[in-house]
Amino acid sequence: MSDDPTTNIEEKYQTKPTIETILERINALDERLGVRLDRIESEVKLTHSELYALRADFTELKGAIKEHFALVKS
């Protein structure tokens, strides 16, 4: 390789074009975010199912309280 400044810079310094580097970084970021979003989605689904269970418990408790007070009034 010569020290001629007109030599192909990419070959001389083994650099990549900027757009390729940026796209690689975006792709790497996309992969990490995908994993995080999947984890968040599973947590949301778990929380959602726990909320439905809690609602069912409150409905059952409400019915038991009404029944209790109905018996007390009689």
PDB file of N, CA, C and O in Angstrom:
ATOM      1  N   MET A   1       0.853  -1.174   0.000  1.00  0.00           N
ATOM      2  CA  MET A   1       0.000   0.000   0.000  1.00  0.00           C
ATOM      3  C   MET A   1       0.901   1.239   0.000  1.00  0.00           C
ATOM      4  O   MET A   1       1.879   1.289   0.745  1.00  0.00           O
ATOM      5  N   SER A   2       0.589   2.207  -0.802  1.00  0.00           N
ATOM      6  CA  SER A   2       1.414   3.416  -0.867  1.00  0.00           C
ATOM      7  C   SER A   2       0.879   4.461   0.096  1.00  0.00           C
ATOM      8  O   SER A   2      -0.236   4.348   0.604  1.00  0.00           O
ATOM      9  N   ASP A   3       1.686   5.472   0.335  1.00  0.00           N
ATOM     10  CA  ASP A   3       1.278   6.580   1.204  1.00  0.00           C
ATOM     11  C   ASP A   3       0.638   7.699   0.401  1.00  0.00           C
ATOM     12  O   ASP A   3       0.482   8.813   0.902  1.00  0.00           O
ATOM     13  N   ASP A   4       0.275   7.420  -0.812  1.00  0.00           N
ATOM     14  CA  ASP A   4      -0.360   8.403  -1.686  1.00  0.00           C
ATOM     15  C   ASP A   4      -1.727   8.770  -1.108  1.00  0.00           C
ATOM     16  O   ASP A   4      -2.561   7.882  -0.930  1.00  0.00           O
ATOM     17  N   PRO A   5      -1.993  10.081  -0.802  1.00  0.00           N
ATOM     18  CA  PRO A   5      -3.273  10.486  -0.221  1.00  0.00           C
ATOM     19  C   PRO A   5      -4.460  10.248  -1.139  1.00  0.00           C
ATOM     20  O   PRO A   5      -5.604  10.296  -0.687  1.00  0.00           O
ATOM     21  N   THR A   6      -4.217   9.997  -2.403  1.00  0.00           N
ATOM     22  CA  THR A   6      -5.333   9.750  -3.310  1.00  0.00           C
ATOM     23  C   THR A   6      -5.736   8.274  -3.338  1.00  0.00           C
ATOM     24  O   THR A   6      -6.657   7.889  -4.059  1.00  0.00           O
ATOM     25  N   THR A   7      -5.051   7.468  -2.561  1.00  0.00           N
ATOM     26  CA  THR A   7      -5.389   6.041  -2.485  1.00  0.00           C
ATOM     27  C   THR A   7      -6.773   5.898  -1.866  1.00  0.00           C
ATOM     28  O   THR A   7      -7.197   6.724  -1.057  1.00  0.00           O
ATOM     29  N   ASN A   8      -7.450   4.862  -2.252  1.00  0.00           N
ATOM     30  CA  ASN A   8      -8.785   4.593  -1.710  1.00  0.00           C
ATOM     31  C   ASN A   8      -8.706   4.572  -0.181  1.00  0.00           C
ATOM     32  O   ASN A   8      -8.049   3.707   0.399  1.00  0.00           O
ATOM     33  N   ILE A   9      -9.370   5.516   0.459  1.00  0.00           N
ATOM     34  CA  ILE A   9      -9.302   5.671   1.917  1.00  0.00           C
ATOM     35  C   ILE A   9      -9.897   4.458   2.626  1.00  0.00           C
ATOM     36  O   ILE A   9      -9.370   4.012   3.645  1.00  0.00           O
ATOM     37  N   GLU A  10     -10.991   3.924   2.091  1.00  0.00           N
ATOM     38  CA  GLU A  10     -11.631   2.773   2.725  1.00  0.00           C
ATOM     39  C   GLU A  10     -10.654   1.593   2.761  1.00  0.00           C
ATOM     40  O   GLU A  10     -10.566   0.879   3.760  1.00  0.00           O
ATOM     41  N   GLU A  11      -9.935   1.402   1.678  1.00  0.00           N
ATOM     42  CA  GLU A  11      -8.965   0.309   1.616  1.00  0.00           C
ATOM     43  C   GLU A  11      -7.780   0.601   2.531  1.00  0.00           C
ATOM     44  O   GLU A  11      -7.285  -0.292   3.220  1.00  0.00           O
ATOM     45  N   LYS A  12      -7.329   1.846   2.534  1.00  0.00           N
ATOM     46  CA  LYS A  12      -6.151   2.227   3.311  1.00  0.00           C
ATOM     47  C   LYS A  12      -6.415   2.144   4.814  1.00  0.00           C
ATOM     48  O   LYS A  12      -5.569   1.646   5.557  1.00  0.00           O
ATOM     49  N   TYR A  13      -7.576   2.623   5.274  1.00  0.00           N
ATOM     50  CA  TYR A  13      -7.860   2.676   6.712  1.00  0.00           C
ATOM     51  C   TYR A  13      -8.920   1.665   7.149  1.00  0.00           C
ATOM     52  O   TYR A  13      -9.282   1.617   8.324  1.00  0.00           O
ATOM     53  N   GLN A  14      -9.408   0.874   6.230  1.00  0.00           N
ATOM     54  CA  GLN A  14     -10.438  -0.117   6.502  1.00  0.00           C
ATOM     55  C   GLN A  14     -11.621   0.495   7.247  1.00  0.00           C
ATOM     56  O   GLN A  14     -12.059  -0.025   8.273  1.00  0.00           O
ATOM     57  N   THR A  15     -12.125   1.593   6.724  1.00  0.00           N
ATOM     58  CA  THR A  15     -13.284   2.259   7.324  1.00  0.00           C
ATOM     59  C   THR A  15     -14.533   1.860   6.571  1.00  0.00           C
ATOM     60  O   THR A  15     -14.467   1.474   5.404  1.00  0.00           O
ATOM     61  N   LYS A  16     -15.656   1.952   7.228  1.00  0.00           N
ATOM     62  CA  LYS A  16     -16.940   1.686   6.596  1.00  0.00           C
ATOM     63  C   LYS A  16     -17.609   3.018   6.317  1.00  0.00           C
ATOM     64  O   LYS A  16     -17.358   4.004   7.010  1.00  0.00           O
ATOM     65  N   PRO A  17     -18.446   3.048   5.321  1.00  0.00           N
ATOM     66  CA  PRO A  17     -19.219   4.275   5.114  1.00  0.00           C
ATOM     67  C   PRO A  17     -20.087   4.544   6.339  1.00  0.00           C
ATOM     68  O   PRO A  17     -20.562   3.611   6.987  1.00  0.00           O
ATOM     69  N   THR A  18     -20.286   5.784   6.645  1.00  0.00           N
ATOM     70  CA  THR A  18     -21.030   6.193   7.832  1.00  0.00           C
ATOM     71  C   THR A  18     -22.428   5.614   7.866  1.00  0.00           C
ATOM     72  O   THR A  18     -22.879   5.182   8.927  1.00  0.00           O
ATOM     73  N   ILE A  19     -23.123   5.589   6.761  1.00  0.00           N
ATOM     74  CA  ILE A  19     -24.508   5.107   6.757  1.00  0.00           C
ATOM     75  C   ILE A  19     -24.570   3.636   7.152  1.00  0.00           C
ATOM     76  O   ILE A  19     -25.503   3.232   7.847  1.00  0.00           O
ATOM     77  N   GLU A  20     -23.595   2.822   6.726  1.00  0.00           N
ATOM     78  CA  GLU A  20     -23.570   1.407   7.116  1.00  0.00           C
ATOM     79  C   GLU A  20     -23.376   1.269   8.619  1.00  0.00           C
ATOM     80  O   GLU A  20     -24.033   0.451   9.262  1.00  0.00           O
ATOM     81  N   THR A  21     -22.482   2.064   9.172  1.00  0.00           N
ATOM     82  CA  THR A  21     -22.238   2.030  10.609  1.00  0.00           C
ATOM     83  C   THR A  21     -23.493   2.430  11.374  1.00  0.00           C
ATOM     84  O   THR A  21     -23.851   1.791  12.364  1.00  0.00           O
ATOM     85  N   ILE A  22     -24.146   3.461  10.928  1.00  0.00           N
ATOM     86  CA  ILE A  22     -25.378   3.925  11.587  1.00  0.00           C
ATOM     87  C   ILE A  22     -26.461   2.862  11.509  1.00  0.00           C
ATOM     88  O   ILE A  22     -27.141   2.598  12.501  1.00  0.00           O
ATOM     89  N   LEU A  23     -26.629   2.255  10.355  1.00  0.00           N
ATOM     90  CA  LEU A  23     -27.642   1.212  10.198  1.00  0.00           C
ATOM     91  C   LEU A  23     -27.350   0.000  11.080  1.00  0.00           C
ATOM     92  O   LEU A  23     -28.277  -0.589  11.637  1.00  0.00           O
ATOM     93  N   GLU A  24     -26.098  -0.378  11.214  1.00  0.00           N
ATOM     94  CA  GLU A  24     -25.731  -1.484  12.097  1.00  0.00           C
ATOM     95  C   GLU A  24     -26.087  -1.162  13.548  1.00  0.00           C
ATOM     96  O   GLU A  24     -26.599  -2.016  14.273  1.00  0.00           O
ATOM     97  N   ARG A  25     -25.817   0.053  13.959  1.00  0.00           N
ATOM     98  CA  ARG A  25     -26.138   0.457  15.333  1.00  0.00           C
ATOM     99  C   ARG A  25     -27.641   0.499  15.567  1.00  0.00           C
ATOM    100  O   ARG A  25     -28.119   0.113  16.634  1.00  0.00           O
ATOM    101  N   ILE A  26     -28.385   0.968  14.569  1.00  0.00           N
ATOM    102  CA  ILE A  26     -29.851   0.988  14.683  1.00  0.00           C
ATOM    103  C   ILE A  26     -30.383  -0.432  14.801  1.00  0.00           C
ATOM    104  O   ILE A  26     -31.273  -0.693  15.611  1.00  0.00           O
ATOM    105  N   ASN A  27     -29.853  -1.349  14.005  1.00  0.00           N
ATOM    106  CA  ASN A  27     -30.286  -2.744  14.071  1.00  0.00           C
ATOM    107  C   ASN A  27     -29.974  -3.363  15.427  1.00  0.00           C
ATOM    108  O   ASN A  27     -30.794  -4.099  15.976  1.00  0.00           O
ATOM    109  N   ALA A  28     -28.798  -3.072  15.970  1.00  0.00           N
ATOM    110  CA  ALA A  28     -28.434  -3.594  17.289  1.00  0.00           C
ATOM    111  C   ALA A  28     -29.367  -3.033  18.357  1.00  0.00           C
ATOM    112  O   ALA A  28     -29.789  -3.759  19.257  1.00  0.00           O
ATOM    113  N   LEU A  29     -29.686  -1.757  18.261  1.00  0.00           N
ATOM    114  CA  LEU A  29     -30.603  -1.124  19.199  1.00  0.00           C
ATOM    115  C   LEU A  29     -31.991  -1.736  19.080  1.00  0.00           C
ATOM    116  O   LEU A  29     -32.659  -1.972  20.087  1.00  0.00           O
ATOM    117  N   ASP A  30     -32.425  -1.994  17.852  1.00  0.00           N
ATOM    118  CA  ASP A  30     -33.732  -2.603  17.612  1.00  0.00           C
ATOM    119  C   ASP A  30     -33.830  -3.971  18.285  1.00  0.00           C
ATOM    120  O   ASP A  30     -34.863  -4.300  18.868  1.00  0.00           O
ATOM    121  N   GLU A  31     -32.778  -4.757  18.209  1.00  0.00           N
ATOM    122  CA  GLU A  31     -32.789  -6.081  18.837  1.00  0.00           C
ATOM    123  C   GLU A  31     -32.909  -5.972  20.353  1.00  0.00           C
ATOM    124  O   GLU A  31     -33.673  -6.715  20.970  1.00  0.00           O
ATOM    125  N   ARG A  32     -32.166  -5.060  20.950  1.00  0.00           N
ATOM    126  CA  ARG A  32     -32.232  -4.892  22.419  1.00  0.00           C
ATOM    127  C   ARG A  32     -33.602  -4.390  22.844  1.00  0.00           C
ATOM    128  O   ARG A  32     -34.159  -4.859  23.837  1.00  0.00           O
ATOM    129  N   LEU A  33     -34.150  -3.434  22.093  1.00  0.00           N
ATOM    130  CA  LEU A  33     -35.469  -2.906  22.430  1.00  0.00           C
ATOM    131  C   LEU A  33     -36.547  -3.972  22.257  1.00  0.00           C
ATOM    132  O   LEU A  33     -37.491  -4.028  23.046  1.00  0.00           O
ATOM    133  N   GLY A  34     -36.415  -4.835  21.214  1.00  0.00           N
ATOM    134  CA  GLY A  34     -37.376  -5.916  21.016  1.00  0.00           C
ATOM    135  C   GLY A  34     -37.448  -6.812  22.210  1.00  0.00           C
ATOM    136  O   GLY A  34     -38.540  -7.196  22.629  1.00  0.00           O
ATOM    137  N   VAL A  35     -36.289  -7.167  22.786  1.00  0.00           N
ATOM    138  CA  VAL A  35     -36.254  -8.031  23.970  1.00  0.00           C
ATOM    139  C   VAL A  35     -36.920  -7.325  25.149  1.00  0.00           C
ATOM    140  O   VAL A  35     -37.713  -7.926  25.873  1.00  0.00           O
ATOM    141  N   ARG A  36     -36.599  -6.068  25.332  1.00  0.00           N
ATOM    142  CA  ARG A  36     -37.193  -5.315  26.443  1.00  0.00           C
ATOM    143  C   ARG A  36     -38.700  -5.182  26.280  1.00  0.00           C
ATOM    144  O   ARG A  36     -39.445  -5.323  27.250  1.00  0.00           O
ATOM    145  N   LEU A  37     -39.148  -4.912  25.069  1.00  0.00           N
ATOM    146  CA  LEU A  37     -40.591  -4.782  24.830  1.00  0.00           C
ATOM    147  C   LEU A  37     -41.307  -6.108  25.070  1.00  0.00           C
ATOM    148  O   LEU A  37     -42.429  -6.121  25.577  1.00  0.00           O
ATOM    149  N   ASP A  38     -40.673  -7.219  24.713  1.00  0.00           N
ATOM    150  CA  ASP A  38     -41.274  -8.526  24.985  1.00  0.00           C
ATOM    151  C   ASP A  38     -41.412  -8.761  26.481  1.00  0.00           C
ATOM    152  O   ASP A  38     -42.426  -9.290  26.937  1.00  0.00           O
ATOM    153  N   ARG A  39     -40.412  -8.374  27.235  1.00  0.00           N
ATOM    154  CA  ARG A  39     -40.476  -8.519  28.699  1.00  0.00           C
ATOM    155  C   ARG A  39     -41.583  -7.645  29.280  1.00  0.00           C
ATOM    156  O   ARG A  39     -42.341  -8.086  30.143  1.00  0.00           O
ATOM    157  N   ILE A  40     -41.671  -6.419  28.809  1.00  0.00           N
ATOM    158  CA  ILE A  40     -42.717  -5.509  29.288  1.00  0.00           C
ATOM    159  C   ILE A  40     -44.087  -6.070  28.949  1.00  0.00           C
ATOM    160  O   ILE A  40     -44.997  -6.029  29.777  1.00  0.00           O
ATOM    161  N   GLU A  41     -44.242  -6.596  27.734  1.00  0.00           N
ATOM    162  CA  GLU A  41     -45.524  -7.159  27.324  1.00  0.00           C
ATOM    163  C   GLU A  41     -45.932  -8.319  28.233  1.00  0.00           C
ATOM    164  O   GLU A  41     -47.101  -8.431  28.601  1.00  0.00           O
ATOM    165  N   SER A  42     -44.994  -9.169  28.592  1.00  0.00           N
ATOM    166  CA  SER A  42     -45.341 -10.297  29.456  1.00  0.00           C
ATOM    167  C   SER A  42     -45.712  -9.808  30.855  1.00  0.00           C
ATOM    168  O   SER A  42     -46.603 -10.377  31.485  1.00  0.00           O
ATOM    169  N   GLU A  43     -45.053  -8.773  31.347  1.00  0.00           N
ATOM    170  CA  GLU A  43     -45.405  -8.208  32.652  1.00  0.00           C
ATOM    171  C   GLU A  43     -46.794  -7.580  32.622  1.00  0.00           C
ATOM    172  O   GLU A  43     -47.553  -7.700  33.583  1.00  0.00           O
ATOM    173  N   VAL A  44     -47.124  -6.917  31.528  1.00  0.00           N
ATOM    174  CA  VAL A  44     -48.442  -6.307  31.388  1.00  0.00           C
ATOM    175  C   VAL A  44     -49.521  -7.382  31.382  1.00  0.00           C
ATOM    176  O   VAL A  44     -50.559  -7.224  32.025  1.00  0.00           O
ATOM    177  N   LYS A  45     -49.282  -8.472  30.662  1.00  0.00           N
ATOM    178  CA  LYS A  45     -50.252  -9.561  30.620  1.00  0.00           C
ATOM    179  C   LYS A  45     -50.439 -10.171  32.005  1.00  0.00           C
ATOM    180  O   LYS A  45     -51.565 -10.474  32.401  1.00  0.00           O
ATOM    181  N   LEU A  46     -49.356 -10.352  32.737  1.00  0.00           N
ATOM    182  CA  LEU A  46     -49.438 -10.894  34.094  1.00  0.00           C
ATOM    183  C   LEU A  46     -50.234  -9.956  34.998  1.00  0.00           C
ATOM    184  O   LEU A  46     -51.099 -10.404  35.750  1.00  0.00           O
ATOM    185  N   THR A  47     -49.945  -8.667  34.925  1.00  0.00           N
ATOM    186  CA  THR A  47     -50.654  -7.680  35.731  1.00  0.00           C
ATOM    187  C   THR A  47     -52.134  -7.652  35.377  1.00  0.00           C
ATOM    188  O   THR A  47     -52.987  -7.525  36.256  1.00  0.00           O
ATOM    189  N   HIS A  48     -52.434  -7.769  34.093  1.00  0.00           N
ATOM    190  CA  HIS A  48     -53.814  -7.771  33.626  1.00  0.00           C
ATOM    191  C   HIS A  48     -54.568  -8.960  34.207  1.00  0.00           C
ATOM    192  O   HIS A  48     -55.695  -8.805  34.678  1.00  0.00           O
ATOM    193  N   SER A  49     -53.967 -10.137  34.179  1.00  0.00           N
ATOM    194  CA  SER A  49     -54.641 -11.317  34.714  1.00  0.00           C
ATOM    195  C   SER A  49     -54.798 -11.217  36.229  1.00  0.00           C
ATOM    196  O   SER A  49     -55.805 -11.671  36.773  1.00  0.00           O
ATOM    197  N   GLU A  50     -53.827 -10.634  36.911  1.00  0.00           N
ATOM    198  CA  GLU A  50     -53.940 -10.439  38.361  1.00  0.00           C
ATOM    199  C   GLU A  50     -55.060  -9.455  38.679  1.00  0.00           C
ATOM    200  O   GLU A  50     -55.763  -9.617  39.677  1.00  0.00           O
ATOM    201  N   LEU A  51     -55.231  -8.445  37.846  1.00  0.00           N
ATOM    202  CA  LEU A  51     -56.306  -7.474  38.040  1.00  0.00           C
ATOM    203  C   LEU A  51     -57.667  -8.151  37.907  1.00  0.00           C
ATOM    204  O   LEU A  51     -58.571  -7.885  38.699  1.00  0.00           O
ATOM    205  N   TYR A  52     -57.819  -9.023  36.911  1.00  0.00           N
ATOM    206  CA  TYR A  52     -59.084  -9.755  36.759  1.00  0.00           C
ATOM    207  C   TYR A  52     -59.349 -10.659  37.960  1.00  0.00           C
ATOM    208  O   TYR A  52     -60.489 -10.777  38.409  1.00  0.00           O
ATOM    209  N   ALA A  53     -58.309 -11.292  38.476  1.00  0.00           N
ATOM    210  CA  ALA A  53     -58.475 -12.134  39.659  1.00  0.00           C
ATOM    211  C   ALA A  53     -58.897 -11.283  40.856  1.00  0.00           C
ATOM    212  O   ALA A  53     -59.748 -11.694  41.645  1.00  0.00           O
ATOM    213  N   LEU A  54     -58.311 -10.119  40.987  1.00  0.00           N
ATOM    214  CA  LEU A  54     -58.658  -9.214  42.083  1.00  0.00           C
ATOM    215  C   LEU A  54     -60.109  -8.752  41.967  1.00  0.00           C
ATOM    216  O   LEU A  54     -60.822  -8.684  42.968  1.00  0.00           O
ATOM    217  N   ARG A  55     -60.546  -8.434  40.749  1.00  0.00           N
ATOM    218  CA  ARG A  55     -61.949  -8.048  40.539  1.00  0.00           C
ATOM    219  C   ARG A  55     -62.891  -9.180  40.942  1.00  0.00           C
ATOM    220  O   ARG A  55     -63.918  -8.942  41.577  1.00  0.00           O
ATOM    221  N   ALA A  56     -62.543 -10.401  40.577  1.00  0.00           N
ATOM    222  CA  ALA A  56     -63.376 -11.556  40.934  1.00  0.00           C
ATOM    223  C   ALA A  56     -63.445 -11.711  42.446  1.00  0.00           C
ATOM    224  O   ALA A  56     -64.508 -12.001  42.995  1.00  0.00           O
ATOM    225  N   ASP A  57     -62.321 -11.520  43.117  1.00  0.00           N
ATOM    226  CA  ASP A  57     -62.299 -11.608  44.582  1.00  0.00           C
ATOM    227  C   ASP A  57     -63.197 -10.539  45.204  1.00  0.00           C
ATOM    228  O   ASP A  57     -63.937 -10.823  46.146  1.00  0.00           O
ATOM    229  N   PHE A  58     -63.135  -9.323  44.688  1.00  0.00           N
ATOM    230  CA  PHE A  58     -63.976  -8.250  45.227  1.00  0.00           C
ATOM    231  C   PHE A  58     -65.455  -8.517  44.971  1.00  0.00           C
ATOM    232  O   PHE A  58     -66.300  -8.231  45.820  1.00  0.00           O
ATOM    233  N   THR A  59     -65.761  -9.062  43.806  1.00  0.00           N
ATOM    234  CA  THR A  59     -67.157  -9.401  43.497  1.00  0.00           C
ATOM    235  C   THR A  59     -67.662 -10.458  44.473  1.00  0.00           C
ATOM    236  O   THR A  59     -68.782 -10.367  44.976  1.00  0.00           O
ATOM    237  N   GLU A  60     -66.829 -11.455  44.732  1.00  0.00           N
ATOM    238  CA  GLU A  60     -67.188 -12.508  45.688  1.00  0.00           C
ATOM    239  C   GLU A  60     -67.349 -11.928  47.092  1.00  0.00           C
ATOM    240  O   GLU A  60     -68.289 -12.282  47.803  1.00  0.00           O
ATOM    241  N   LEU A  61     -66.450 -11.049  47.491  1.00  0.00           N
ATOM    242  CA  LEU A  61     -66.529 -10.418  48.807  1.00  0.00           C
ATOM    243  C   LEU A  61     -67.784  -9.568  48.926  1.00  0.00           C
ATOM    244  O   LEU A  61     -68.457  -9.582  49.957  1.00  0.00           O
ATOM    245  N   LYS A  62     -68.096  -8.829  47.871  1.00  0.00           N
ATOM    246  CA  LYS A  62     -69.296  -7.987  47.861  1.00  0.00           C
ATOM    247  C   LYS A  62     -70.550  -8.843  48.056  1.00  0.00           C
ATOM    248  O   LYS A  62     -71.443  -8.486  48.824  1.00  0.00           O
ATOM    249  N   GLY A  63     -70.604  -9.969  47.355  1.00  0.00           N
ATOM    250  CA  GLY A  63     -71.741 -10.875  47.505  1.00  0.00           C
ATOM    251  C   GLY A  63     -71.828 -11.438  48.914  1.00  0.00           C
ATOM    252  O   GLY A  63     -72.922 -11.538  49.469  1.00  0.00           O
ATOM    253  N   ALA A  64     -70.705 -11.803  49.497  1.00  0.00           N
ATOM    254  CA  ALA A  64     -70.684 -12.351  50.853  1.00  0.00           C
ATOM    255  C   ALA A  64     -71.130 -11.295  51.866  1.00  0.00           C
ATOM    256  O   ALA A  64     -71.853 -11.620  52.808  1.00  0.00           O
ATOM    257  N   ILE A  65     -70.718 -10.056  51.693  1.00  0.00           N
ATOM    258  CA  ILE A  65     -71.110  -8.977  52.609  1.00  0.00           C
ATOM    259  C   ILE A  65     -72.607  -8.717  52.515  1.00  0.00           C
ATOM    260  O   ILE A  65     -73.284  -8.560  53.531  1.00  0.00           O
ATOM    261  N   LYS A  66     -73.122  -8.671  51.283  1.00  0.00           N
ATOM    262  CA  LYS A  66     -74.578  -8.475  51.110  1.00  0.00           C
ATOM    263  C   LYS A  66     -75.346  -9.612  51.765  1.00  0.00           C
ATOM    264  O   LYS A  66     -76.350  -9.378  52.438  1.00  0.00           O
ATOM    265  N   GLU A  67     -74.887 -10.827  51.574  1.00  0.00           N
ATOM    266  CA  GLU A  67     -75.555 -11.985  52.164  1.00  0.00           C
ATOM    267  C   GLU A  67     -75.503 -11.923  53.688  1.00  0.00           C
ATOM    268  O   GLU A  67     -76.485 -12.230  54.363  1.00  0.00           O
ATOM    269  N   HIS A  68     -74.353 -11.526  54.224  1.00  0.00           N
ATOM    270  CA  HIS A  68     -74.183 -11.427  55.670  1.00  0.00           C
ATOM    271  C   HIS A  68     -75.168 -10.392  56.263  1.00  0.00           C
ATOM    272  O   HIS A  68     -75.857 -10.664  57.247  1.00  0.00           O
ATOM    273  N   PHE A  69     -75.212  -9.223  55.647  1.00  0.00           N
ATOM    274  CA  PHE A  69     -76.089  -8.196  56.170  1.00  0.00           C
ATOM    275  C   PHE A  69     -77.563  -8.522  55.953  1.00  0.00           C
ATOM    276  O   PHE A  69     -78.414  -8.091  56.731  1.00  0.00           O
ATOM    277  N   ALA A  70     -77.868  -9.274  54.911  1.00  0.00           N
ATOM    278  CA  ALA A  70     -79.247  -9.713  54.687  1.00  0.00           C
ATOM    279  C   ALA A  70     -79.661 -10.673  55.793  1.00  0.00           C
ATOM    280  O   ALA A  70     -80.803 -10.628  56.251  1.00  0.00           O
ATOM    281  N   LEU A  71     -78.761 -11.532  56.227  1.00  0.00           N
ATOM    282  CA  LEU A  71     -79.053 -12.464  57.308  1.00  0.00           C
ATOM    283  C   LEU A  71     -79.166 -11.748  58.642  1.00  0.00           C
ATOM    284  O   LEU A  71     -79.990 -12.119  59.479  1.00  0.00           O
ATOM    285  N   VAL A  72     -78.341 -10.719  58.849  1.00  0.00           N
ATOM    286  CA  VAL A  72     -78.372  -9.961  60.103  1.00  0.00           C
ATOM    287  C   VAL A  72     -79.687  -9.214  60.228  1.00  0.00           C
ATOM    288  O   VAL A  72     -80.246  -9.153  61.324  1.00  0.00           O
ATOM    289  N   LYS A  73     -80.202  -8.644  59.149  1.00  0.00           N
ATOM    290  CA  LYS A  73     -81.455  -7.889  59.170  1.00  0.00           C
ATOM    291  C   LYS A  73     -82.642  -8.799  59.462  1.00  0.00           C
ATOM    292  O   LYS A  73     -83.628  -8.349  60.044  1.00  0.00           O
ATOM    293  N   SER A  74     -82.568 -10.065  59.073  1.00  0.00           N
ATOM    294  CA  SER A  74     -83.693 -10.997  59.260  1.00  0.00           C
ATOM    295  C   SER A  74     -83.863 -11.429  60.672  1.00  0.00           C
ATOM    296  O   SER A  74     -84.767 -12.209  60.974  1.00  0.00           O
TER     297      SER A  74
END
